[in-house]
C-alpha cells in the first residue's frame, strides 16, 4: 500500500508547489475513518481510495482532486459527516465528497429506470464540477481492476454498465487511455472466451511484427532528421476490444485487419505537424480516403490530430497520427488536461483547479444536461444518452459555414435538429451540396447542408426510426406527443362546448381553471386532452366546474323518436343528441348539421378512424368515443352499435364534411358469393375496376365445391358508387350474391 510521503512525491513530479498539508491531512483522516474495514479481496479498505488517488496522479490531477479521492467513501462508509469535512477541509471539498456519496447508488443497479435516474444525477453533478467525473472514473477503474473478487452474480452487471456508460463517457470527455482500459477490463468479463482468443492472436502478431515495427520507426525517424523536424515516433497496438469490435461490425477475420499497429508522431508545434505530414506524403504514397485533419476541425471531445494512412517502406499499409505534445496530453487525459487554477475558498490552503467550461467536451455535457428539462421519461433519457456516448463523428457545414458535428450515419434530419429543435420540427426537405436530396440521405464529411422549412410541418413519427442522434429522437417523440395532445385537446374542447351548452351553462377555458385541483390536472390543456382521449368524462368536468348543478332528465315526445333521433341526458344531466334505434330502419332522415361534429375522412383535424366495416359519404353515420384512440365512425345501420346502447356518453353526433375539390376514397366492406370456377375472381376484379373502385383487401371465408364466399374491403367515392357496384356484381353470371357487410 502506498505510503503518505510516496503520494506527495508523485504529485510533486508534475506540480512542485504541491499543498502537502492538504494531502497529508486527507490521507490521515481517511485512513483513521476507514480503520479496520476490509474489501472483498481482504485488503484494507483504505487501499481503495489510495489507489483511486494514485490513478489521478497519473492524470496529473491537482491536490484538491486527489484529496477528494482519498475522502470519497468516508461519508458513505464511515462515521464521517458533511459538517465535519466542511470544518476540516472547507465547504467546496465537502460538496464534492457529498456529491460522490450521492452517486454511490449508481453502482450495481439492475432496473433500467433506476439506472437512468442515477445517470441523470451523475451528469448533473459532473456539470456542476467535472472533478466529480475524474474521481468517479478513477473509482470505477480501480473497481474494474479488482472485479475478480466480486461475486459472479454482480460481476457481469458491473462489467456491462462499465461498457455501456463509464467507458464511452470517458471517451466523450477525451480521456482515451481511461476509456481503453475500462473497455478492455469489461470485455474480459463480458466475453472471456473472445477476449482470450484476441489477446492470444495479438501476442502472436506482435512477436512476428517486431522487426517490421522497428524498421518503420527507424525510417520515419530518419525522414524527420532529414527534414530537420524535431519529432518522436512511437508505435502503438490496437486494444483487444477495439480489434474484436471491428471484426464484429465489419465482418472481418483477424487476417483482414490492416490497422492492428499504428504510429504516433509527436512534434513541438502545429506548423511542425503539417511539415511532418508533407515530408511523409512526398516520400510515401497516401491511401485515398484515409486522411483526416482533426487539427483544423477538432472532435467534440477536443481531440486534435492529423490521421493519414500510407503505403510504407515495406509496401504495407501504415497508419499515422501526427500531433503536438499538448494535443497528445489532451488525447490521453481529456478534460483533465484543461486546468484553470484558482484559489480555493477561505479555510483551505493551496490551490485547486476547475475544468474550463469552454471546451468542446464540456459543451457536449451541457447540451446533454439540457435534455433533462424536456420531459423525457427515464428510459428515453438513458437510451438517448447512450446514443450520444457512442457517436463516431462526421463534420458537416451550414450554408454560412458553421460546423455541425454529427455521428456517422446521420441524416439531414439529425443535422436540422443539431442546428436547433425548431429547425428540425419545421424541416420538410434539404439540399446537400446544392442538390435536392432525400431527408434519409447519409451525410458525409464536408457536406454542406441547407434545410428547407415550412411552418405547417409537424415531424412524422416515422422519423424516429430514421434519425441516429438522441437529440433528434427525443425532439421527434416530444413533437409527436404534442401533436397528438393538440388533436385530443381540440376534440375535448368541442365535446365540452356541446356538453355545457346543452346543460345551459357557459363554457370557457378560464372557467376550468378553478376546477383543476378537483379534476387532478395541472393545466386546462390537460383537462381538454383527457376528455378527448376519454380518460375524463364531460359530466365529471361539468360537476367539477358547477358543483351545484343538478341532473334533470327529460322525456322526449314520441314524434322526435319517430324521426330517428332522440335526446337523452347522461348521469350529469348533459344532453346528447344520438340516433335512436328506430332510425336505422327509416329510409332517409335529415341530420342536424348545426350540432354535429364535422369530420373530413381519416386525415382531418380530429383523431378519427373508421369501423372495420367502413362508412362512405351518403351513409348516415355516428361517432363512438374510444378512450385513448379518438372517435370511431360507424354507419348508422351497423349492428356493432348495439354494444354501446348503455353508454350514451360515448355517442358523438358527426356529419360528413367533404371537400368537393379534393377527391378521397372511403372504406366499405362487401360480401360476394361467386361460382367456384376458373376466372371468377378475375371477373369480380374487372367489375370493381370498371366502377373506379379499389380492392384494399380480400379474404376467402368459405369455400364449397360449387361456391366461394369472399369478404372484400373496398375503397369507393360514395354510397351511390358503392350501390352501383353491388348492383353490377349481382347481375354478373359468375356471382350468386353480393351485399354490403355492416358489422
JOKAFEN-V765631 format. One record per backbone hydrogen bond with DSSP energy under -1.0 kcal/mol. NH is the residue of the N-H (numbers start at 0). CO is the residue of the C=O. Records with the same first field share a line. If there is no record, write none. Layout:
NH = CO, CO
//
This chain:
6 = 2
7 = 3
8 = 4
9 = 5
10 = 6
11 = 7
12 = 8
13 = 10
14 = 10
17 = 14
19 = 17
22 = 18
23 = 19
24 = 20
25 = 21
26 = 22
27 = 23
28 = 24
29 = 25
30 = 26
31 = 27
32 = 28
33 = 29
34 = 30
36 = 33
38 = 42
41 = 38
44 = 36
46 = 43
47 = 44
49 = 45
50 = 46
51 = 47
52 = 48
53 = 49
54 = 50
55 = 51
56 = 52
57 = 53
59 = 56
60 = 55
65 = 61
66 = 62
67 = 63
68 = 64
69 = 65
70 = 66
71 = 67
73 = 70
76 = 72
77 = 73
84 = 80
85 = 81
86 = 82
87 = 83
88 = 84
89 = 85
93 = 89
94 = 90
95 = 91
96 = 92
97 = 93
98 = 94
99 = 95
100 = 96
101 = 97
102 = 98
103 = 100
105 = 102
106 = 103
114 = 110
115 = 111
116 = 112
117 = 113
118 = 114
119 = 115
120 = 116
121 = 117
122 = 118
123 = 119
124 = 120
125 = 121
126 = 122
127 = 123
128 = 124
131 = 128
133 = 129
134 = 130
135 = 131
136 = 132
137 = 133
138 = 134
139 = 135
140 = 136
141 = 137
142 = 138
143 = 139
144 = 140
145 = 141
146 = 143
148 = 145
149 = 146
153 = 150
154 = 150
155 = 151
157 = 153
158 = 154
159 = 155
160 = 156
161 = 157
162 = 158
163 = 159
164 = 160
165 = 160
166 = 161
168 = 164
169 = 165
170 = 166
171 = 167
172 = 168
173 = 170
174 = 169
175 = 173, 330
178 = 174
179 = 175
180 = 176
181 = 177
182 = 178
183 = 179
184 = 180
185 = 181
186 = 182
187 = 183
189 = 185
190 = 186
194 = 190
195 = 191
196 = 192
197 = 193
198 = 194
199 = 195
200 = 196
201 = 197
202 = 198
203 = 199
204 = 200
205 = 201
206 = 202
207 = 203
208 = 204
212 = 208
213 = 209
214 = 210
215 = 211
216 = 212
217 = 213
218 = 214
219 = 215
220 = 216
221 = 217
222 = 218
223 = 219
224 = 220
225 = 221
226 = 222
228 = 223
230 = 228
231 = 265
233 = 263
235 = 261
237 = 259
242 = 238
243 = 239
244 = 240
245 = 241
246 = 242
247 = 243
248 = 244
249 = 245
256 = 253
261 = 235
262 = 318
263 = 233
264 = 320
265 = 231
266 = 322
272 = 268
273 = 269
274 = 270
275 = 271
276 = 272
277 = 273
278 = 274
279 = 275
280 = 276
281 = 277
283 = 279
286 = 308
289 = 286
291 = 306
293 = 304
298 = 302
301 = 298
305 = 321
306 = 291
307 = 319
309 = 317
310 = 284
311 = 315
314 = 311
317 = 309
319 = 307
320 = 262
321 = 305
322 = 264
324 = 266
327 = 323
328 = 324
329 = 325
330 = 326
331 = 327
332 = 328
333 = 329
334 = 172
335 = 332
336 = 333
337 = 334
338 = 336
339 = 353
341 = 351
347 = 344
351 = 341
353 = 339
355 = 337
362 = 358
363 = 359
364 = 360
365 = 361
366 = 362
367 = 363
368 = 364
369 = 365
371 = 368
372 = 369
373 = 370
380 = 376
381 = 377
382 = 378
383 = 379
384 = 380
385 = 381
386 = 382
387 = 383
388 = 384
389 = 385
390 = 387
393 = 405
395 = 403
396 = 446
397 = 401
400 = 397
403 = 395
405 = 393
407 = 391
409 = 406
414 = 410
415 = 411
416 = 412
417 = 413
418 = 414
419 = 415
423 = 419
424 = 420
425 = 421
426 = 423
427 = 451
428 = 451
430 = 449
431 = 434
432 = 447
434 = 431
436 = 429
440 = 437
442 = 409
445 = 394
446 = 443
448 = 396
449 = 430
451 = 428
453 = 425
456 = 453
462 = 459
463 = 460
464 = 461
465 = 462
466 = 462
472 = 468
473 = 469
474 = 470
475 = 471
476 = 472
477 = 473
478 = 474
479 = 475
480 = 476
481 = 477
482 = 478
483 = 479
484 = 480
485 = 481
486 = 482
487 = 483
488 = 484
489 = 485
490 = 486
491 = 487
492 = 488
493 = 489
494 = 490
495 = 491
496 = 492
497 = 493
498 = 494
499 = 495
500 = 496
501 = 497
502 = 498
503 = 500
504 = 499
511 = 508
514 = 511
515 = 512
518 = 514
519 = 516
520 = 515
526 = 522
527 = 523
528 = 524
529 = 525
530 = 526
531 = 527
532 = 528
534 = 529
535 = 529
540 = 536
541 = 537
542 = 538
543 = 539
544 = 540
545 = 541
548 = 545
559 = 556
561 = 557
562 = 558
563 = 560
564 = 559
565 = 577
567 = 575
569 = 573
572 = 569
575 = 567
577 = 565
579 = 563
582 = 579
583 = 580
584 = 581
596 = 652
598 = 654
602 = 599
607 = 605
608 = 630
610 = 632
613 = 610
618 = 615
621 = 633
622 = 651
623 = 631
624 = 649
625 = 629
627 = 532
628 = 625
630 = 606
631 = 623
632 = 608
633 = 621
635 = 619
637 = 634
638 = 741
640 = 637
641 = 638
642 = 639
643 = 640
644 = 641
646 = 643
649 = 646
650 = 647
651 = 622
654 = 596
656 = 598
665 = 715
667 = 713
668 = 612
669 = 711
670 = 738
671 = 709
672 = 736
673 = 707
674 = 733
675 = 705
676 = 674
679 = 676
682 = 678
683 = 679
684 = 680
685 = 681
686 = 682
687 = 683
688 = 684
689 = 685
690 = 686
691 = 688
692 = 687
693 = 714
695 = 712
696 = 712
698 = 710
700 = 708
701 = 708
703 = 706
707 = 673
708 = 701
709 = 671
710 = 698
711 = 669
712 = 696
713 = 667
714 = 693
715 = 665
718 = 616
721 = 717
722 = 718
723 = 719
724 = 720
725 = 721
726 = 722
727 = 723
728 = 724
729 = 725
730 = 726
734 = 731
735 = 672
736 = 672
738 = 670
740 = 668
//
